[in-house]
Amino acid sequence: MSFAHPLYLWALLGLLVPIAIHLWSKKEAKIIKIGSVQLLSESKSKQSSSIQLNEFWLLLIRMLIISVLTFVLAKPKWNSRTNTSSLTYLVEPELSQNKNFMARLDSLVDGQEIRLFKKGFPIWEYDKYNSQVEIMPDYWSLASETDMLKTDSIVVFTNGYAKGVRGARPETNHQIKWVVIDSPQTVDRPLIAYQNETDVQLFSAVGTSNKVEVYRTPITLGSEYVLNTTGDSLRITDKENAGKVPLVIQKPIEIAIFYTDSLANDKRYFEAAFATLEEYLDREINVESKLDTVVSKKMPSDLTIWLSEKPVPDSFNRLLVYKKDSVANSLIEEGSEANTFVLTKRISAENAMEQRLVENLLDILDVNTELDELVSEADIRQVTETELQTNFKTSTAKTPQLGSFNLLPYLWVLLFALLLVERLVAYLRKQ
């Protein structure tokens, strides 16, 4: 048994109070009826009180009340040593679908506990395979949850995907041994197709344990590449890459530039940058440049660039505005509002190259977002065991695994019952 506040146990000294009260009792006076007090002779009175035990059961109940109240304040818990496993094996769900791997592992562990490396760490059951697609595990988040396991050591078998390592390196009470299973496989799959006014481009990804690359291939619709009836997907009949991928219709990117005469040179740098992006993306980009004096209404544009000292109208969605900032470290920074960016200095040939003007504009436009999401499916890059290793808290390594039982609710019930019994006994005994 342990106590959350053991100092309250000093209150047990209060047991002396009811003991003292009950030990010190006065004898009842004996009444003698006489006719006249004149017949009484003077005598020395005897002491009418003595030390004796009085109302034993009432004393016992009151002592129990004080004791229970003291324990309530001290908040006791009943601790018991739990059964712990000497070694627990955790297997990534994707690996558990490999019957050959699990059969070899089951023969090697010699009856040791095998659990799945997923939320709750369920016990792996032999001959029970789940065919559903498992969510990519967050390795470090799950590692921090292993403290709940009653085991001395943990071994984790994992694919060690780089995309599964997120956040800060956690601290764990268990020293975890990571075993990354080498994957010789190569993922080569079509991801998505984009259609513009001139052609259709198919984006594919090739992923290995070391890298992932994205390829763009112009295709011709026909027997090998067929549009579905709704026009939102592309069916591939090629034997190696047979399947269906989504099809996205790409409209021209509309850019509106408003400028003042003093910033006309900066405007030309932007026009050159968008010309470069048009060639790189193989997608039409329409740039319309106007003086800041001809702003009349909202123009339909994917990005508006405001190169002027005049106040910016409130009618633009995605906006890049010139605002000189001599202490800024970047040529373009995010603004205080959503979809707002700030050009912090005048553009020159030097800072346009050094601070990657074209790449910054590509990030602002945020094109091909669908492709970025699909690329992660082909990303099978792996990390090493050292990169997966968590921080081991040595101070708690030898702490015994204990199970605790909270006694407080039961003590409250007992205290309430004793108070009722004490009042009942005191009433009956006229105390």
N, C-alpha and C positions, 0 to 999 in steps of 0.2 A: 504494500500500500504506500502511496505517496500523497503529498499534500501540496496544493498550489500555494497556500499561504500558511506555512507551518507556525509562524509567530503567534497566530491566534490560539494555538494550543495552550498558551499561558493562561487563557481564560478558564481552564479547568480548575484553577485555584479557587474559583467562585463556588466550588462544591463545599467549601468550608462554611459558607454562610448558612445554608439550610441545616447543615449538621449542628452548628452552634445554636441555632434557634430551637431545634427540636430537642437538643440535650438539656437546655436550660428551661425547665418547666416548673410551675408552681403547684403545690398540693392544694386541693380543694378544701376549704374550711369546713369543719364539722359543726353542725348547728345543734345546740342543746336548748330546749325550751325550759325556762324557769319562771317562777312567779315574780321575783323581784331581784334586782341587781344588788340590793342591800345585803343579800345573803352570800354574795360572792366575795371571796377573800382575795386580796392582792397577791399576784404571783408573777414571776418572771416568764415572759412569753418565749416560746420556742421558735426557732427559725422555721418559716413556713415554706421555704423553697429548698430544692436539692437538685443535683445533677443526675438526671435519669433519661433514658431513651423513651421518647413519646411519639406516637403516631408513626410507627415504623414504615408502613406501606405508603403513606403520604410523603414521608421523607424520601423514600426510594424513587417515587415518581418524579419529585422535584429535582433530584440529583440527575435522573435520566434526561430531563428537559434541558438542564444546563449543559450536560455532556453532548447531547445531540445538537444543540444550538452552536456549541463550540466547533463541532465537526463541520457544520454547515458553513461557518465562516472560514474554516481552513480549507474547504473544497477538496475532499479526498478523492482519489482514484485508485482502483484496484488494478494493479499491473501483473501481467502474467507473460512469461516467455512464450513466444509463438514458434511454431515449427517453421524453419527456414530451409530452403533448398541450397545445397552447396554450390550449384552451378545452374544457370538458366540460359537457354539458347533462344535468341530472338531472330526470326527470319522475316525479311521483307516480303510482303504479300505477293509481289510479282514473282519472286523466286519460289514461293510455295506452290505456284502453278506448274512448276517443272517437276514432274514425277520422278525423273531419274535423279535429280539433285536431292530431293527429299528422301528418296529411298537410300541413297548413299549416306546422307546425314543421319537418318534414323538408325542405320547400322553402326555408326561411329559413336553416337552419343551415349550408348549403353544405358538406356533407361532414364537419362536426364530429362528435365523438363524442357519442352519445346513450345514456344509461344510465337504468335505473329507480331511483327513489329508494326503495330497499328494502334489506334485509340483503344484503351482498355486492356491491351495485350492478351487477347483470348488465347486459350490453349489450342495448339494445332492438333487436329484429329487425323489420324492415319486413315487413308482411303477416302477422305472427304475433301474433295477439291472444288473450289468455287470458280466458276467460269466467268463471273462478272468482272468488268474492268475496274481495277482498284485505283483509287485516287493517289496521286503522287505523294508519298509521305514527306513530312517536314522532319528531317532527321534530328535536328537539334531540339525542336520542340518535344518530340517523343522521348529523346534522351533525358530531358529534364523531368519527364514523368516516370522514369524508371525507378525513382526513389520509393514509389509505392510498392514495388516488388519486394517480397520477403525472400531474399536470396543473398548469398555471399559474393558471387561473381556473375558477370553478364558477358556473353559473347553475342555480337550482332553480325549476322550474315546479310549483306546488302549489295545492291548494284553500285552504290556510291555515286549516284548521279549528281552532277554539279548543281542542277536546278533544285535539288532537294536540300541544299545547304542554305539556310536563310537566317537572318538576324545575327545577334551576338552569340559568341561561344558560351554555352551555359556551364554552370557548376553542378556536379552530381555527387551523390553520396556513394555511388558504386563506381568502381574503376571498370570502365567498359572497354572490352577488346573488340575492335572493329575488324571485320574480315570482308574486304571488297572482292567480289567475284568478278574476275576478268571476263569481259564480254568481247568475243571476236566478231560479233555481228556488225553488219553495216545496214543502216536504214536508208533506203532510197525510195522516196515516194513523191508523187505529185501532190501539191498542196491546194492551189487555187489558180484560177484563170481570170485575167483582166481583159476586157474588150473595150477598145476605143473606136474612133471613127475610121481608122485605117486597118487595124489588124487585131488579132487575139494573141495574148502572151500567156504561156503556161509557166508558173513558178513551181519548181521542184526543190527538194532539200535532200542532201546526202549527209548523214550523220554517222560518225564513228566515236570511239571512246576518247579521241583526242580533239576532234573539231566537228563543226557543223557548217556546211556551205549551202548557199541558196543559188539556184541557177534559173535564168530566165530564157525561155525558148519561144520564138515566134512559131505559131502553128497555123495550119490551114484547116478550116472546117470541112469535113468530108466523112469518109467511111471510118477513119481512125479516131476522129474527134467529132462527136455528135452532140448538138444542143438538145436539151429536153424541150418538151412542148411549152413550158412556161418561160424558158429562156433564163433561168436562174442557176443552172448547173450544166456541167459538161461531162458527158460520158466518154470514157477512154476505153477503146477496145483493144489496145495493144496488149499482147500476152504478158509482157513483163510488168506493165504498170496498169493493168486493167482495173477499172473502178470508176468512181464518180467524184468530181470536185466541184465546189461552188464556183459560179461565174458572176463576176462583178462588172457592171457597165461603168466605165470611167468617163466622166464628163470633163471637158477642159477646165483647168484651174484658172479662176478669175482673180487677178491682182489689180488693185486700185492704188495708185500713188498720187498723193497730193503734196505739192512742194512749193516753196517760195524760191525766188530767184537766187538768193544767197546759198541755197542748198541744192541747186540744180546739179552740181557735180556729184553729190551723194546719190541723187536720183539715177544718174547714169550707171553708177556702180551696182545699184539694185537691178537695173534692167539687164546688165551683163550677167549678173548672178543667176537671174531667172532663166536666161537663155541657156546657161550651162545646165541648170536643173532640167530644163525641157529635154535636152539631149540625153542626159543621164537617165531620166525616168522614162524616156520614150513616150512622153505624154504631152499633149498640147497645153501650153501655159499662155494665157492672154494677159498682157500687161497694158493697162491704160493709165497714162500719166497726165495729170491736169494741175494747173496752178491752184493754190489754196483759195483763190478768189472766185472760183466757179463751182463751189460746193453748194448744191441746191437741195438735194434729197439723198436718201439712202441708196447707195449703188449696190447691186447684187454682186458680192465678191467674197472669195474665200479668205482673203487677207487684205486689209487696208493699211497702207504705210503713210504716216502723217509726218512729213518733213517741213515743219513750220513752227514758228513761235506762237501762232494764234491758238486760242482754245480749241480743243478737239470736240467736234460734234458728238452727241450721244447716240448716234444712229448706226454705229459700226459694231459688228460682232467680234471678230478676231482682229486685233489692232496692234501695230508696231508703231510707236510714236517716238520722235526724237526729243530727248531731254538730256542735256549735257550734265555729266556727272564726272568730275575730275578725279574722284577717289575710287571709281568703279574699276574692277579688275577685268571685266569682260566687255566685249564690244556690244553684245546684246544680252540683257538680263530679263528675268521674269518681272512683271509689274505687280502691283499690290492687288489688282483685281484679276479675276479669271479671264483667260484668253487675251491678256494684255501683256505686251512686251515693250521693253525700253531700249532704244538705241542711245548708248551713253556717250558717244563721241562721234566726231566727223569721220567719214570713211576715207581711207587712203589706200593706195596700192599695197603698202606694207601691212597695215593691220587687217586688211581684207584677206590676205593670205595667212598671216600668222595666227589670227583669231578666227579663222575658218568661217567666213561670212556665208558661203554656200551651204555648209553643213548646218549652221544655225538656222538658216531659212528652211531647210528641209525638215528640221525638227519642229519648227513652228507650224508648217503646213500640215504635219502629222498625217502624211499620206500612207496608204497601204497598211492601215492598222490591222486589217483582217489577216494579212500575211504574217505579221509579227506574232500574233496569237497562235497561228498554225505551226510556225517554225519550232516552237517549244516541243511539239509532239515528236519531232525528229531529232531533238537534242538529246543524245545519249552520252554526252561527255562525262567522264568519270573523274573523281578526285581520289587521293590516296588515303590510307588509313590515318596517317598523321594529320591530314587536313580535317578529318572527321572527329579527331580526338577531343573530348570535352575536358574541362578543368575538374580535377578530382579533389574534393574537399577531404584532406587527410585527417583533419581534426575529428571528423565523425565516422571515420572508417571502421573503428572498432566498437562503436556503440551497439549494444545488443538489440536485437529486434524484439520489441515488447508490444504486447497488445494491452490496451487500457480499457477499463470499464468505469463509467461515470456513476458514482454513488449518490450524487447530489439530489436528483429527483426523489429517490426513495427516502433520503433523510428528511426532506421537507414533509413528506406524507407522514413519517413517523413522528416528527415534531408536532404536527397539527393534531394527530391522534392522542399524543401524550398530554397536550394542553387540555383537550376535552375530558380525558380521564381524570386529570388533576382537579379540574373544576367540579366534576361530579363527586369525587371522593371528598373534597373539602366541604361541599354542601351537605353531604350525608353525615359527615363527622362534625359539622358545625364549627369548622376551623376558618 
